[in-house]
Amino acid sequence: MKQLNSFQNAIFISGAVLMVAGAALWMMFKGLAPWLFAVGALAFVAMQVQQRYEGDNFTIQRLRRIMLMSDVLLILTAALMFADEGNPFGLDHLTWLNYIHNNWMVLLLLAAVIQLYTVFRIDAELKKEAKKR
């Protein structure tokens, strides 16, 4: 895997911290929380996309694609956080409550579980690949 330089690593970590802050501050600062989460998600995803895999291990390539799917879920989570502030789609109230209201938490949970799985599996596969050399 391509390693990030120190500046990219700082952006990556600050993006993760902003996502956690945005999700944690949701109850108290509904106006600020989606912005924090969105900026953090964009920084985190941008740096994660920079980490490319140039090898030919199919398992790692597959795990990278799964990780990129999780990145899309993080961006969708940010969009749903903004949509949760009101009813920007003009849906009736019951439909909005059923499909939009607080469902960003489900996407965030799904993205976090996928990220956790892929990070540990990629690490294990890279160690296995390094032992073969």
N, C-alpha and C positions, 0 to 999 in steps of 0.2 A: 504494500500500500504506500502511496505517496504521502510523505510526512508533511505536515503544515509547518511553516516557519513560525517564529515567535510572535510576529504581528498577527498572522492568521489564527494562531492558537489563542491569542488574547481575544480576538473577535468571536471565536467559537465559544470560549468559556463565558464571555460577557453575554452572548446571545442566549446561552443556556440559563444563566442567572436571571436575565430579563424575562424569559419565559416562565420561570418558577415564580418570580415576583408578580408577573401579570396574572397568573392563575391564583396565587395566594391572596392577592389584593382584590379579587373579584367582588367579594362581599362588601367591602368598605368603600372602594373607589371604582364604581362601575364605569365612569367616564374615562379614567386613566388606564385601567387594567387592560382593555383590548389593545390599546396603543403600545403598552409595554410588551405584551405578548407578541403582537405582530412584528414589532421591530426585532425582538429577540428571535422569533421564528425565522425571519428573513436572514438574519445574520448567521444563525445556526445552520440553516439549510444551505446557504451559500458556501459556507466553509466545508460542510460535509460533502457537497458536490465536488469541491476542489480535491478531496482525497480520492484519487483515482487508483484503480488496480490495474496494473499493466501486465500481470501474469496470465497464465492460461488455465488456472485451476477453475473448473466449471462450478464447483461448490461456492467458492468465494464470489465469482461473478453473479451467481444466483442470489446469494445473500446481499450483495450490493444492490441488486435490483429491488429486493424486498425492502432494504433500507431506504431507497429512493421513494418507494411507495409510502413509507412511513413519513418521509419528508413532505409529501403531498398532503397527507393527513394533518400534519402540523399547520400547514398553510390554510387548509380548510377549517381547522379549529379556530384560527385567528379570524377568519371570515364569519364563522358562526358566532364568535364572541361579539363582533360588531352587530350582527343581525339580532342578537339577543337583547340589545339595548332598546329596541323598539320593534315595529313591524314594517321594515323597509320594503317588503315584497307585496304589501297590500293584501295579505291573506286575511281571511276571517279569523276571529280571535281563537276559536277552538282548533283550527288547523295550525295556526301559529304555535299554540301551546303544545300540541301533539308532536310537531315535527321540528320546531326550531328552538323553543324556549329551553335553555340549559342543556341542550344536546351536544354542545361543544365539549362537555365533560366526557361524554362517551368517546368521541373522536380522540380526545387527548389521552384517555386511558389506553385506547387501542394503539395509538402511535407510540406511547411510552413502552408498552409491552413489546411491540415489534422492535423498537430501537434496542431495548434491553436484550432481547433474544439475539438479534443480528450482531450486536457488538461482541457478545461473548462467543458466539459461534465463529465469527470472522477471526477473532483473536486465537481461538483454538486451532482453526484451519491454518492460519499463518505460522503458528508454532509447529504444527505438524509438517508443513511445507519446508520450514527451516531445518527440521531434523533430517529430512530426506537428502539435503544437500551435503 
